[in-house]
């Protein structure tokens, strides 16, 4: 999961662009710490870093992206 912050005046355009990325499997609006939460698939942590830096942060209006790794399913 990647928490994504977007400039409010570019929210619609940035969200549309995120929806088009092949690496983004699902995209959710959020009322938590970040405006959006994206389920991003990557081969490993390095590949995820590349997706974030090369694709997500390159989108106009995206101001920050914070990855969180789900480690263990508890239920």
N, C-alpha and C positions, 0 to 999 in steps of 0.2 A: 504494500500500500504506500502511496506517496501523497502526502498532504501538499496541496498547491494553493498558493495565494495569488490573487489576480487583482489588478487595478479595477475598481468598480466600473469605471467608464469604458473598459474594454472587456468586461465579463462575457458578454454574449459572443463576441468574435473569438476570444480565447477559448471559450468552452466548445465552440463549434470546431475549432482547429484541433483541440485535444481529442474530441470524439473521432476524428479522422485518422489519428495515429494508430498504426497496426499494433504497436506495443501496448496500447491502452486497451485492456480487456473490458473494463467497466469504469464508469465515471459517475460519481455521486456528488450532489450538493451537500454541504455540511454546515451545521450550526456550532461545530466544535472549534478547535484551534485553527483550522484552515477552512477556506471557503469551499474547496473541492477536495475530494479524496478519489484517487485513481488507483485501480488495480492494474499494476503494470507487470507484464511477464518479461523476464530476462533470464539468460542462461546462468548468470552468477552475479555477485555483487559488483564486479567490475563492469559487466555489461549493463547493469542497472544504472550505474554511475554515468555511463556513456549516454544512455537514453535520456537521463535527466539533463545532463549538460548540453548534449547535441540537439535534442528534440524539444523537451519540455521547456527548458529555460530560454530557448530560442524563439518561443512564441511571444509575439507582441502582447504586452499586458501581464504576462506571468512575472511576478515579482519574487517568488521564492518557491522552492520545492524541497520537501523534507521526507525522506524515505523512512518507513518503519517496516521491519521484518517480522512477520508472524512466525514464531518459533515452534510452538507446540499447540495442537488442538486439545483443549481440555474437556470439551463436551461435544 
